[in-house]
Amino acid sequence: MKWFLVRYIYEIISGDGGYKAQFDEQLRLISANTGNDAICKAEGMADDFHPPFRNYKGELVEWKFICIAGLHEIQTPTDGAEVTSILHEPQDALDFREQINKRKEFLDNAIGVL
């Protein structure tokens, strides 16, 4: 068996859909013999990750599966193994760094709570 990193794209629909559009991009690990097997397995599992629920307003919230947007074979995971890498070329590097620092601060605070 091989490991594949699968990139799922979902649209989140709340109630009658009168909210700002939301899309959820997820990276999940799938084990399969081949890339084709991984795609078939991933598509078969796509609707099972997020059962619909009712929000505090009683509105139905659903994750509508859009597509598999990427598939990458990865080596058997080991401590420190790279799973993915994303190259950013922001128009405003200072703003990008500020956003990264905010995420780091949030994570530092969250870890301190655990």
All heavy atoms as an XYZ file, in Angstrom:
919
protein
N       0.842     -1.185      0.000
C       0.000      0.000      0.000
C       0.888      1.249      0.000
O       1.950      1.272      0.593
C      -0.887      0.036      1.240
C      -1.973     -1.017      1.271
S      -3.211     -0.756      0.035
C      -4.566     -0.252      1.001
N       0.375      2.274     -0.648
C       1.056      3.557     -0.713
C       0.182      4.598     -0.010
O      -1.009      4.386      0.197
C       1.260      3.976     -2.175
C       2.113      3.019     -2.976
C       2.200      3.464     -4.415
C       3.026      2.485     -5.224
N       3.096      2.899     -6.634
N       0.799      5.727      0.313
C       0.063      6.835      0.923
C      -0.082      7.962     -0.094
O       0.861      8.264     -0.824
C       0.782      7.359      2.167
C       0.624      6.442      3.333
C       1.529      5.540      3.796
C      -0.517      6.333      4.184
N       1.022      4.876      4.879
C      -0.232      5.348      5.137
C      -1.755      6.976      4.231
C      -1.143      4.980      6.131
C      -2.656      6.618      5.217
C      -2.348      5.635      6.150
N      -1.272      8.565     -0.098
C      -1.558      9.676     -0.993
C      -2.144     10.823     -0.191
O      -2.956     10.599      0.720
C      -2.559      9.256     -2.084
C      -2.018      8.198     -2.999
C      -2.144      6.853     -2.687
C      -1.374      8.553     -4.170
C      -1.638      5.873     -3.525
C      -0.853      7.582     -5.017
C      -0.997      6.241     -4.688
N      -1.733     12.017     -0.529
C      -2.316     13.225      0.046
C      -3.381     13.694     -0.936
O      -3.087     13.955     -2.102
C      -1.249     14.303      0.236
C      -1.704     15.572      0.919
C      -2.049     15.301      2.381
C      -0.619     16.633      0.842
N      -4.619     13.758     -0.452
C      -5.751     14.109     -1.300
C      -6.253     15.490     -0.887
O      -6.447     15.764      0.303
C      -6.892     13.074     -1.154
C      -8.083     13.461     -1.999
C      -6.385     11.691     -1.521
N      -6.466     16.339     -1.869
C      -6.973     17.698     -1.631
C      -8.451     17.745     -2.024
O      -8.797     17.636     -3.193
C      -6.174     18.698     -2.448
C      -6.557     20.125     -2.207
C      -5.590     21.042     -2.951
N      -6.210     22.313     -3.156
C      -6.089     23.043     -4.239
N      -5.331     22.633     -5.227
N      -6.697     24.193     -4.341
N      -9.300     17.858     -1.012
C     -10.742     17.934     -1.201
C     -11.186     19.397     -1.207
O     -10.654     20.208     -0.454
C     -11.475     17.278     -0.024
C     -11.420     15.779      0.037
C     -10.391     15.127      0.703
C     -12.434     15.017     -0.519
C     -10.369     13.741      0.810
C     -12.421     13.635     -0.417
C     -11.388     13.007      0.242
O     -11.366     11.637      0.343
N     -12.208     19.708     -2.001
C     -12.830     21.024     -1.979
C     -14.328     20.831     -1.705
O     -14.991     20.038     -2.380
C     -12.656     21.789     -3.313
C     -11.186     21.886     -3.714
C     -13.319     23.170     -3.223
C     -10.325     22.760     -2.816
N     -14.820     21.542     -0.702
C     -16.235     21.508     -0.334
C     -16.784     22.932     -0.338
O     -16.065     23.888     -0.061
C     -16.423     20.969      1.088
C     -16.088     19.518      1.255
C     -14.803     19.110      1.563
C     -17.074     18.551      1.119
C     -14.498     17.778      1.738
C     -16.777     17.210      1.300
C     -15.485     16.818      1.599
O     -15.183     15.491      1.762
N     -18.080     23.037     -0.597
C     -18.791     24.287     -0.379
C     -19.634     24.088      0.869
O     -20.332     23.078      0.998
C     -19.689     24.637     -1.558
C     -20.414     25.950     -1.359
C     -21.245     26.378     -2.565
O     -21.368     25.590     -3.521
O     -21.763     27.501     -2.532
N     -19.551     25.039      1.797
C     -20.349     24.962      3.025
C     -21.628     25.745      2.776
O     -21.586     26.926      2.444
C     -19.583     25.526      4.229
C     -18.269     24.756      4.423
C     -20.452     25.465      5.480
C     -17.340     25.365      5.434
N     -22.751     25.064      2.931
C     -24.050     25.683      2.683
C     -24.823     25.712      3.992
O     -25.012     24.679      4.638
C     -24.838     24.909      1.616
C     -24.034     24.870      0.320
C     -26.215     25.526      1.408
C     -24.591     23.962     -0.739
N     -25.249     26.902      4.379
C     -26.025     27.081      5.614
C     -27.422     27.555      5.255
O     -27.589     28.530      4.517
C     -25.367     28.120      6.522
O     -24.088     27.689      6.916
N     -28.419     26.866      5.783
C     -29.800     27.276      5.579
C     -30.153     27.376      4.113
O     -29.893     26.464      3.325
N     -30.719     28.523      3.721
C     -31.140     28.728      2.339
C     -29.994     29.205      1.444
O     -30.210     29.544      0.285
C     -32.309     29.708      2.267
C     -31.948     31.102      2.779
O     -30.770     31.343      3.126
O     -32.853     31.957      2.848
N     -28.776     29.257      1.994
C     -27.614     29.664      1.201
C     -27.451     31.168      1.095
O     -26.653     31.646      0.303
N     -28.194     31.920      1.920
C     -28.132     33.378      1.848
C     -26.946     33.986      2.576
O     -26.957     35.171      2.879
N     -25.921     33.204      2.846
C     -24.737     33.694      3.542
C     -23.616     33.934      2.539
O     -23.671     33.497      1.401
C     -24.262     32.664      4.576
C     -25.239     32.431      5.695
C     -26.222     31.457      5.610
C     -25.175     33.196      6.845
C     -27.116     31.247      6.630
C     -26.070     32.994      7.880
C     -27.033     32.025      7.772
O     -27.913     31.822      8.791
N     -22.552     34.579      3.001
C     -21.356     34.745      2.175
C     -20.829     33.358      1.815
O     -20.780     32.463      2.662
C     -20.296     35.536      2.956
C     -19.053     35.814      2.176
C     -18.078     36.656      2.968
C     -16.846     36.918      2.136
N     -15.854     37.670      2.870
N     -20.440     33.180      0.573
C     -19.952     31.880      0.106
C     -18.750     31.431      0.927
O     -17.846     32.217      1.206
C     -19.593     31.964     -1.371
N     -18.772     30.156      1.327
C     -17.663     29.569      2.066
C     -17.256     28.273      1.388
O     -18.105     27.453      1.019
C     -18.056     29.231      3.509
C     -18.259     30.421      4.391
C     -18.553     29.981      5.817
O     -19.306     29.045      6.053
N     -17.934     30.652      6.762
N     -15.935     28.098      1.225
C     -15.392     26.883      0.654
C     -14.345     26.347      1.615
O     -13.570     27.109      2.188
C     -14.778     27.145     -0.719
C     -15.806     27.555     -1.737
C     -16.130     28.888     -1.906
C     -16.456     26.601     -2.489
C     -17.096     29.274     -2.826
C     -17.423     26.980     -3.411
C     -17.740     28.317     -3.578
N     -14.339     25.045      1.796
C     -13.423     24.388      2.718
C     -12.478     23.513      1.901
O     -12.917     22.647      1.148
C     -14.226     23.536      3.703
C     -13.384     22.909      4.786
O     -12.232     23.331      4.990
O     -13.885     21.979      5.449
N     -11.184     23.766      2.028
C     -10.163     22.964      1.356
C      -9.522     22.084      2.415
O      -9.035     22.576      3.438
C      -9.123     23.884      0.732
C      -8.024     23.162      0.023
C      -7.046     24.113     -0.642
O      -7.428     25.251     -0.974
O      -5.890     23.694     -0.832
N      -9.553     20.775      2.198
C      -9.022     19.833      3.178
C      -7.952     18.963      2.547
O      -8.084     18.535      1.401
C     -10.144     18.925      3.690
C     -11.260     19.671      4.352
C     -12.404     18.757      4.749
O     -12.324     17.535      4.646
N     -13.483     19.355      5.214
N      -6.904     18.684      3.308
C      -5.863     17.739      2.903
C      -6.007     16.516      3.794
O      -5.969     16.635      5.023
C      -4.479     18.356      3.056
C      -4.210     19.604      2.222
C      -2.841     20.177      2.555
C      -4.316     19.292      0.748
N      -6.190     15.359      3.172
C      -6.386     14.116      3.924
C      -5.473     13.031      3.372
O      -5.148     13.021      2.185
C      -7.839     13.652      3.824
C      -8.798     14.592      4.536
C     -10.223     14.077      4.405
N     -11.136     14.880      5.182
C     -11.487     14.636      6.438
N     -10.993     13.591      7.071
N     -12.325     15.418      7.068
N      -5.074     12.115      4.248
C      -4.254     10.979      3.850
C      -5.137      9.794      3.502
O      -6.067      9.470      4.228
C      -3.299     10.584      4.974
C      -2.183     11.571      5.288
C      -1.414     11.117      6.518
C      -1.251     11.722      4.104
N      -4.823      9.159      2.376
C      -5.551      7.980      1.906
C      -4.518      6.909      1.574
O      -3.504      7.194      0.926
C      -6.363      8.301      0.624
C      -7.380      9.415      0.862
C      -7.009      7.050      0.040
C      -8.564      9.041      1.695
N      -4.768      5.676      1.988
C      -3.884      4.574      1.602
C      -4.549      3.799      0.469
O      -5.758      3.536      0.498
C      -3.580      3.664      2.792
O      -4.746      3.027      3.238
N      -3.753      3.473     -0.543
C      -4.249      2.737     -1.707
C      -3.067      2.155     -2.460
O      -1.925      2.545     -2.233
C      -5.057      3.664     -2.612
N      -3.356      1.237     -3.375
C      -2.299      0.609     -4.163
C      -1.795      1.505     -5.286
O      -0.608      1.501     -5.607
C      -2.781     -0.723     -4.751
C      -2.947     -1.777     -3.675
O      -2.127     -1.897     -2.774
N      -4.026     -2.534     -3.759
N      -2.707      2.266     -5.915
C      -2.339      3.107     -7.054
C      -3.032      4.461     -6.927
O      -3.957      4.626     -6.126
C      -2.785      2.468     -8.386
O      -4.212      2.460     -8.441
C      -2.235      1.063     -8.558
N      -2.602      5.400     -7.754
C      -3.247      6.705     -7.777
C      -4.712      6.601     -8.163
O      -5.565      7.273     -7.579
N      -5.035      5.746     -9.156
C      -6.432      5.562     -9.547
C      -7.259      5.003     -8.403
O      -8.385      5.437     -8.169
C      -6.540      4.644    -10.773
C      -6.155      5.345    -12.051
O      -6.160      6.568    -12.119
N      -5.806      4.570    -13.061
N      -6.698      4.025     -7.682
C      -7.402      3.465     -6.526
C      -7.621      4.536     -5.461
O      -8.672      4.586     -4.821
C      -6.613      2.301     -5.914
C      -6.578      1.066     -6.791
O      -7.376      0.980     -7.756
O      -5.733      0.182     -6.515
N      -6.617      5.396     -5.272
C      -6.721      6.457     -4.269
C      -7.835      7.435     -4.630
O      -8.615      7.846     -3.757
C      -5.391      7.191     -4.121
N      -7.928      7.821     -5.908
C      -8.982      8.742     -6.349
C     -10.352      8.110     -6.113
O     -11.262      8.746     -5.574
C      -8.812      9.109     -7.843
C      -7.618     10.032     -8.025
C     -10.072      9.750     -8.407
C      -7.834     11.467     -7.612
N     -10.510      6.866     -6.537
C     -11.800      6.178     -6.361
C     -12.170      6.085     -4.878
O     -13.313      6.349     -4.499
C     -11.750      4.786     -6.977
S     -11.703      4.796     -8.777
N     -11.211      5.719     -4.050
C     -11.463      5.600     -2.616
C     -11.799      6.966     -2.022
O     -12.740      7.096     -1.234
C     -10.233      5.001     -1.927
C     -10.419      4.744     -0.458
C      -9.178      4.052      0.118
C      -9.334      3.773      1.593
N      -8.129      3.122      2.152
N     -11.042      7.988     -2.409
C     -11.255      9.338     -1.890
C     -12.637      9.857     -2.265
O     -13.346     10.447     -1.438
C     -10.172     10.282     -2.399
N     -13.034      9.644     -3.512
C     -14.360     10.087     -3.940
C     -15.456      9.339     -3.175
O     -16.468      9.914     -2.807
C     -14.526      9.911     -5.452
C     -13.733     10.930     -6.237
C     -13.790     10.712     -7.744
O     -14.142      9.595     -8.188
O     -13.464     11.656     -8.479
N     -15.235      8.046     -2.941
C     -16.206      7.254     -2.192
C     -16.355      7.700     -0.751
O     -17.424      7.533     -0.144
N     -15.299      8.271     -0.184
C     -15.319      8.710      1.214
C     -15.757     10.163      1.368
O     -16.046     10.611      2.474
C     -13.916      8.552      1.819
C     -13.415      7.134      1.865
S     -11.659      7.037      2.316
C     -11.713      7.531      4.023
N     -15.820     10.902      0.280
C     -15.989     12.362      0.323
C     -17.220     12.832      1.083
O     -17.178     13.851      1.765
C     -16.017     12.929     -1.091
N     -18.315     12.113      0.986
C     -19.548     12.554      1.646
C     -19.659     12.087      3.094
O     -20.599     12.458      3.789
C     -20.766     12.066      0.848
C     -20.880     12.762     -0.493
O     -20.527     13.962     -0.578
O     -21.316     12.104     -1.462
N     -18.711     11.267      3.563
C     -18.797     10.702      4.909
C     -18.115     11.521      5.997
O     -18.287     11.250      7.171
C     -18.187      9.289      4.909
C     -18.949      8.341      4.004
O     -20.149      8.571      3.761
O     -18.334      7.366      3.530
N     -17.332     12.524      5.616
C     -16.543     13.260      6.608
C     -17.360     14.253      7.421
O     -17.029     14.530      8.567
C     -15.383     14.006      5.928
C     -14.379     13.111      5.281
C     -14.021     13.301      3.955
C     -13.791     12.073      5.974
C     -13.090     12.471      3.338
C     -12.858     11.238      5.374
C     -12.508     11.440      4.049
N     -18.403     14.819      6.837
C     -19.139     15.898      7.494
C     -20.646     15.653      7.427
O     -21.306     16.096      6.495
C     -18.828     17.251      6.840
C     -17.382     17.590      6.843
N     -16.725     17.979      7.969
C     -16.454     17.573      5.854
C     -15.452     18.193      7.676
N     -15.268     17.949      6.409
N     -21.187     14.985      8.411
C     -22.644     14.817      8.381
C     -23.325     16.173      8.586
O     -22.819     17.027      9.327
C     -22.927     13.874      9.548
C     -21.728     13.943     10.422
C     -20.570     14.342      9.558
N     -24.460     16.402      7.922
C     -25.179     17.661      8.112
C     -25.600     17.825      9.571
O     -25.798     16.838     10.287
C     -26.412     17.510      7.214
C     -26.094     16.384      6.284
C     -25.111     15.510      6.986
N     -25.707     19.070     10.010
C     -26.181     19.356     11.363
C     -26.978     20.648     11.337
O     -26.980     21.371     10.357
C     -25.009     19.453     12.358
C     -24.130     20.657     12.149
C     -24.362     21.834     12.851
C     -23.071     20.617     11.255
C     -23.554     22.950     12.657
C     -22.258     21.720     11.053
C     -22.501     22.886     11.756
N     -27.654     20.931     12.417
C     -28.425     22.170     12.537
C     -27.637     23.151     13.406
O     -27.167     22.792     14.475
C     -29.789     21.903     13.151
C     -30.611     20.975     12.285
C     -31.978     21.546     11.999
N     -32.665     20.697     11.035
C     -32.998     21.089      9.817
N     -32.729     22.302      9.413
N     -33.625     20.270      9.000
N     -27.512     24.388     12.916
C     -26.809     25.418     13.685
C     -27.729     25.982     14.762
O     -28.866     25.530     14.927
C     -26.238     26.502     12.757
C     -27.303     27.314     12.048
O     -28.489     27.289     12.407
N     -26.896     28.047     11.023
N     -27.254     26.979     15.480
C     -28.024     27.535     16.600
C     -29.332     28.183     16.151
O     -30.238     28.375     16.960
C     -27.174     28.526     17.405
C     -26.937     29.845     16.705
C     -27.722     30.957     16.996
C     -25.942     29.988     15.745
C     -27.516     32.166     16.361
C     -25.732     31.177     15.103
C     -26.516     32.273     15.412
O     -26.317     33.465     14.766
N     -29.456     28.500     14.855
C     -30.694     29.069     14.321
C     -31.641     27.978     13.815
O     -32.705     28.280     13.307
C     -30.391     30.030     13.170
C     -29.661     31.278     13.574
C     -29.442     32.159     12.351
C     -28.747     33.444     12.727
N     -28.526     34.304     11.539
N     -31.203     26.728     13.927
C     -32.008     25.623     13.429
C     -31.852     25.385     11.930
O     -32.569     24.571     11.355
N     -30.913     26.082     11.305
C     -30.692     25.939      9.869
C     -29.779     24.740      9.598
O     -28.830     24.493     10.344
C     -30.037     27.190      9.297
C     -30.855     28.450      9.479
C     -30.039     29.704      9.208
O     -28.840     29.742      9.543
O     -30.635     30.639      8.657
N     -30.062     24.037      8.527
C     -29.239     22.910      8.128
C     -27.906     23.416      7.568
O     -27.879     24.319      6.727
C     -29.969     22.083      7.064
C     -29.300     20.774      6.662
C     -29.255     19.815      7.865
C     -30.054     20.139      5.502
N     -26.807     22.844      8.034
C     -25.466     23.176      7.548
C     -24.900     21.923      6.898
O     -24.878     20.858      7.502
C     -24.543     23.650      8.696
C     -23.140     23.945      8.182
C     -25.133     24.858      9.398
N     -24.464     22.071      5.648
C     -23.953     20.937      4.885
C     -22.629     21.280      4.220
O     -22.400     22.422      3.847
C     -24.925     20.551      3.768
C     -26.311     20.200      4.228
C     -27.219     19.935      3.050
O     -27.237     18.786      2.575
O     -27.878     20.899      2.594
N     -21.771     20.275      4.061
C     -20.560     20.382      3.266
C     -20.867     19.691      1.947
O     -20.993     18.472      1.892
C     -19.381     19.694      3.942
C     -18.630     20.524      4.908
C     -17.414     21.092      4.712
C     -19.018     20.886      6.234
N     -17.023     21.787      5.829
C     -17.996     21.672      6.784
C     -20.139     20.620      7.016
C     -18.053     22.191      8.056
C     -20.209     21.140      8.289
C     -19.176     21.918      8.800
N     -20.983     20.457      0.866
C     -21.273     19.896     -0.455
C     -19.945     19.605     -1.142
O     -19.156     20.518     -1.417
C     -22.089     20.886     -1.280
C     -22.390     20.392     -2.676
C     -23.133     21.457     -3.475
C     -23.256     21.037     -4.925
N     -23.759     22.132     -5.753
N     -19.701     18.343     -1.402
C     -18.470     17.928     -2.076
C     -18.430     18.511     -3.479
O     -19.354     18.344     -4.263
C     -18.384     16.405     -2.110
C     -17.231     15.867     -2.903
C     -15.929     16.166     -2.546
C     -17.454     15.067     -3.998
C     -14.858     15.675     -3.273
C     -16.393     14.553     -4.739
C     -15.096     14.859     -4.374
N     -17.343     19.226     -3.789
C     -17.170     19.819     -5.117
C     -16.286     18.909     -5.981
O     -16.693     18.489     -7.044
C     -16.511     21.221     -5.024
C     -17.303     22.125     -4.112
C     -16.280     21.797     -6.409
C     -18.405     22.883     -4.739
N     -15.066     18.627     -5.479
C     -14.155     17.807     -6.286
C     -12.925     17.411     -5.480
O     -12.670     17.938     -4.412
C     -13.711     18.556     -7.540
S     -12.629     19.971     -7.208
N     -12.183     16.487     -6.066
C     -10.823     16.194     -5.627
C      -9.947     17.123     -6.463
O      -9.927     17.027     -7.690
C     -10.439     14.725     -5.887
C     -11.388     13.757     -5.187
C      -8.980     14.479     -5.519
C     -11.274     13.698     -3.703
N      -9.250     18.026     -5.824
C      -8.481     19.043     -6.547
C      -6.992     18.724     -6.625
O      -6.239     19.471     -7.234
C      -8.687     20.408     -5.896
N      -6.580     17.647     -5.998
C      -5.168     17.292     -6.062
C      -4.917     15.935     -5.458
O      -5.653     15.496     -4.562
N      -3.911     15.261     -5.968
C      -3.515     13.951     -5.461
C      -1.998     13.860     -5.573
O      -1.438     14.086     -6.656
C      -4.159     12.828     -6.280
C      -3.756     11.418     -5.885
C      -4.448     11.028     -4.582
C      -4.119     10.435     -6.986
N      -1.350     13.573     -4.447
C       0.111     13.466     -4.430
C       0.505     12.216     -3.666
O       0.072     12.027     -2.529
C       0.753     14.680     -3.746
C       0.371     15.979     -4.370
N       0.954     16.447     -5.525
C      -0.549     16.894     -4.022
C       0.412     17.598     -5.848
N      -0.509     17.889     -4.952
N       1.303     11.385     -4.293
C       1.834     10.226     -3.592
C       2.914     10.708     -2.632
O       3.752     11.536     -2.996
C       2.422      9.213     -4.568
C       2.903      7.949     -3.868
C       3.445      6.902     -4.843
O       3.134      6.962     -6.043
O       4.203      6.039     -4.373
N       2.863     10.224     -1.416
C       3.885     10.600     -0.436
C       4.564      9.339      0.088
O       4.009      8.244      0.018
C       3.305     11.429      0.735
C       2.245     10.653      1.506
C       2.735     12.745      0.246
C       1.786     11.337      2.768
N       5.753      9.523      0.588
C       6.472      8.412      1.183
C       5.846      8.085      2.534
O       5.136      8.903      3.119
C       7.955      8.777      1.348
C       8.654      9.105      0.050
C       8.577      7.976     -0.950
O       8.843      6.828     -0.623
N       8.182      8.287     -2.178
N       6.109      6.897      3.034
C       5.589      6.522      4.345
C       5.996      7.590      5.344
O       7.184      7.941      5.437
C       6.141      5.155      4.773
O       5.780      4.191      3.781
C       5.594      4.752      6.128
N       5.017      8.143      6.070
C       5.332      9.238      6.997
C       6.348      8.824      8.062
O       6.275      7.734      8.620
C       3.981      9.559      7.640
C       2.965      9.025      6.688
C       3.595      7.840      6.037
N       7.293      9.731      8.281
C       8.259      9.578      9.361
C       8.302     10.897     10.120
O       7.793     11.917      9.642
C       9.670      9.254      8.816
O      10.081     10.310      7.945
C       9.689      7.932      8.069
N       8.907     10.896     11.263
C       8.995     12.101     12.081
C       9.695     13.203     11.299
O      10.820     13.028     10.830
C       9.756     11.794     13.374
C       9.635     12.886     14.401
O       8.650     13.650     14.355
O      10.512     12.970     15.278
N       9.009     14.312     11.102
C       9.572     15.451     10.392
C       9.421     15.402      8.873
O       9.898     16.291      8.179
N       8.728     14.388      8.353
C       8.560     14.281      6.901
C       7.701     15.435      6.378
O       6.721     15.827      7.008
C       7.904     12.951      6.544
N       8.091     15.978      5.234
C       7.311     17.046      4.615
C       6.056     16.453      3.991
O       6.119     15.475      3.257
C       8.132     17.751      3.544
C       7.380     18.899      2.895
C       8.227     19.655      1.897
O       9.372     20.021      2.234
O       7.738     19.857      0.784
N       4.919     17.039      4.297
C       3.654     16.596      3.727
C       3.308     17.453      2.524
O       2.900     16.966      1.481
C       2.524     16.640      4.775
C       1.183     16.318      4.160
C       2.840     15.683      5.918
N       3.479     18.751      2.668
C       3.191     19.655      1.566
C       3.993     20.933      1.751
O       4.456     21.233      2.849
C       1.676     19.970      1.472
O       1.420     20.720      0.289
C       1.191     20.725      2.669
N       4.144     21.657      0.664
C       4.843     22.932      0.693
C       4.074     23.891     -0.198
O       3.667     23.511     -1.305
C       6.276     22.753      0.182
O       6.918     23.996      0.069
N       3.862     25.095      0.266
C       3.129     26.097     -0.504
C       4.013     27.331     -0.635
O       4.479     27.871      0.364
C       1.800     26.466      0.183
C       0.926     25.225      0.327
C       1.071     27.559     -0.590
C      -0.301     25.432      1.180
N       4.233     27.751     -1.853
C       5.034     28.939     -2.127
C       4.104     30.144     -2.174
O       3.120     30.142     -2.905
C       5.769     28.792     -3.463
C       6.586     29.991     -3.910
C       7.744     30.232     -2.957
C       7.093     29.769     -5.314
N       4.396     31.155     -1.375
C       3.589     32.377     -1.347
C       4.383     33.510     -1.983
O       5.574     33.668     -1.708
C       3.242     32.771      0.099
C       2.395     31.778      0.794
N       1.026     31.790      0.728
C       2.711     30.724      1.584
C       0.539     30.805      1.438
N       1.540     30.137      1.967
N       3.718     34.295     -2.810
C       4.302     35.497     -3.383
C       3.324     36.647     -3.128
O       2.651     37.119     -4.040
C       4.566     35.318     -4.877
C       5.639     34.300     -5.176
C       5.925     34.155     -6.653
O       5.208     34.747     -7.481
O       6.884     33.440     -6.993
N       3.251     37.093     -1.866
C       2.265     38.118     -1.534
C       2.623     39.468     -2.150
O       3.803     39.789     -2.347
C       2.336     38.184     -0.008
C       3.726     37.759      0.318
C       4.084     36.729     -0.727
N       1.596     40.242     -2.442
C       1.837     41.591     -2.954
C       2.342     42.495     -1.841
O       3.075     43.433     -2.091
C       0.561     42.145     -3.573
C       0.201     41.414     -4.849
C      -0.915     42.099     -5.605
O      -1.334     43.195     -5.269
N      -1.387     41.446     -6.642
N       1.930     42.190     -0.611
C       2.343     42.994      0.537
C       3.036     42.071      1.548
O       2.376     41.425      2.360
C       1.124     43.673      1.168
C       1.478     44.624      2.296
O       2.577     44.494      2.888
O       0.648     45.493      2.606
N       4.355     42.003      1.486
C       5.117     41.099      2.343
C       4.963     41.447      3.823
O       4.896     40.553      4.675
C       6.593     41.110      1.948
N       4.886     42.739      4.141
C       4.723     43.153      5.535
C       3.395     42.645      6.092
O       3.347     42.076      7.188
C       4.813     44.675      5.659
C       4.686     45.246      7.071
C       5.784     44.695      7.981
C       4.745     46.764      7.042
N       2.320     42.801      5.342
C       1.013     42.316      5.775
C       1.033     40.793      5.918
O       0.478     40.246      6.877
C      -0.075     42.737      4.786
C      -1.449     42.276      5.228
O      -1.876     42.657      6.343
O      -2.096     41.523      4.465
N       1.682     40.103      4.994
C       1.778     38.651      5.065
C       2.480     38.227      6.361
O       2.015     37.343      7.067
C       2.522     38.109      3.841
C       2.634     36.615      3.810
C       1.565     35.826      3.419
C       3.818     35.997      4.177
C       1.664     34.445      3.392
C       3.936     34.616      4.159
C       2.858     33.840      3.763
N       3.584     38.884      6.672
C       4.320     38.556      7.909
C       3.457     38.826      9.144
O       3.484     38.075     10.108
C       5.616     39.360      7.972
C       6.680     38.865      7.036
C       8.007     39.598      7.257
N       8.926     39.296      6.202
C       9.217     40.106      5.180
N       8.646     41.301      5.101
N      10.065     39.746      4.251
N       2.689     39.914      9.123
C       1.807     40.227     10.254
C       0.753     39.134     10.444
O       0.464     38.739     11.569
C       1.133     41.587     10.045
C       2.073     42.766     10.229
C       1.406     44.100      9.912
O       0.177     44.156      9.723
O       2.148     45.105      9.850
N       0.198     38.652      9.346
C      -0.797     37.585      9.427
C      -0.173     36.299      9.988
O      -0.791     35.605     10.804
C      -1.427     37.319      8.055
C      -2.266     38.452      7.523
C      -3.415     38.804      8.450
O      -4.086     37.932      8.991
N      -3.616     40.101      8.653
N       1.025     35.989      9.563
C       1.732     34.808     10.074
C       1.986     34.959     11.576
O       1.803     34.023     12.347
C       3.059     34.573      9.310
C       2.782     34.245      7.850
C       3.904     33.500      9.977
C       1.969     33.002      7.609
N       2.412     36.142     12.001
C       2.661     36.374     13.422
C       1.385     36.242     14.244
O       1.421     35.744     15.371
C       3.314     37.739     13.641
C       4.777     37.740     13.227
O       5.438     36.703     13.255
N       5.271     38.888     12.822
N       0.253     36.685     13.693
C      -1.030     36.530     14.397
C      -1.375     35.057     14.555
O      -1.859     34.629     15.603
C      -2.147     37.261     13.647
C      -2.080     38.758     13.779
C      -3.203     39.426     12.993
C      -3.076     40.934     13.049
N      -4.105     41.602     12.231
N      -1.145     34.266     13.515
C      -1.407     32.826     13.596
C      -0.514     32.173     14.635
O      -0.950     31.323     15.405
C      -1.182     32.166     12.234
C      -2.194     32.558     11.204
C      -1.898     31.900      9.889
N      -2.703     32.484      8.836
C      -2.558     32.221      7.572
N      -1.623     31.372      7.174
N      -3.329     32.782      6.673
N       0.776     32.587     14.660
C       1.712     32.032     15.639
C       1.264     32.386     17.053
O       1.268     31.537     17.944
C       3.128     32.551     15.385
C       4.143     32.010     16.380
C       5.488     32.674     16.221
C       6.502     32.169     17.198
N       6.108     32.161     18.592
N       0.873     33.628     17.256
C       0.412     34.076     18.575
C      -0.829     33.280     19.003
O      -0.925     32.840     20.147
C       0.092     35.566     18.535
C      -0.327     36.138     19.874
C      -0.603     37.631     19.794
O       0.090     38.327     19.026
O      -1.513     38.080     20.512
N      -1.761     33.078     18.081
C      -2.961     32.294     18.386
C      -2.574     30.878     18.794
O      -3.065     30.354     19.790
C      -3.906     32.261     17.174
C      -5.064     31.341     17.377
C      -6.161     31.752     18.120
C      -5.060     30.067     16.834
C      -7.237     30.904     18.320
C      -6.121     29.214     17.028
C      -7.223     29.635     17.779
N      -1.671     30.251     18.037
C      -1.253     28.887     18.338
C      -0.526     28.823     19.690
O      -0.772     27.931     20.493
C      -0.349     28.339     17.225
C       0.077     26.888     17.362
C      -1.127     25.975     17.417
C       0.978     26.496     16.202
N       0.350     29.791     19.926
C       1.056     29.829     21.221
C       0.067     29.911     22.379
O       0.223     29.241     23.389
C       2.018     31.021     21.287
C       3.235     30.859     20.391
O       3.491     29.730     19.917
O       3.920     31.874     20.149
N      -0.970     30.752     22.227
C      -1.982     30.889     23.273
C      -2.811     29.604     23.409
O      -3.153     29.205     24.520
C      -2.904     32.088     22.997
C      -2.184     33.411     23.183
O      -1.226     33.503     23.954
N      -2.617     34.409     22.464
N      -3.145     28.992     22.312
C      -3.946     27.761     22.346
C      -3.174     26.641     23.003
O      -3.726     25.863     23.781
C      -4.367     27.362     20.927
N      -1.876     26.536     22.701
C      -1.050     25.488     23.308
C      -0.918     25.724     24.808
O      -0.941     24.798     25.592
C       0.338     25.408     22.632
C       0.176     24.860     21.213
C       1.296     24.539     23.436
C       1.427     24.910     20.381
N      -0.837     26.986     25.195
C      -0.731     27.312     26.617
C      -1.985     26.899     27.394
O      -1.923     26.601     28.575
N      -3.121     26.843     26.697
C      -4.387     26.455     27.332
C      -4.454     24.945     27.528
O      -5.052     24.466     28.459
C      -5.584     26.936     26.472
C      -6.889     26.374     26.965
C      -5.616     28.452     26.446
N      -3.834     24.183     26.607
C      -3.932     22.726     26.665
C      -3.222     22.163     27.829
O      -2.446     22.138     28.435
C      -3.386     22.099     25.374
C      -4.137     22.516     24.113
C      -3.486     21.878     22.894
C      -5.580     22.042     24.186
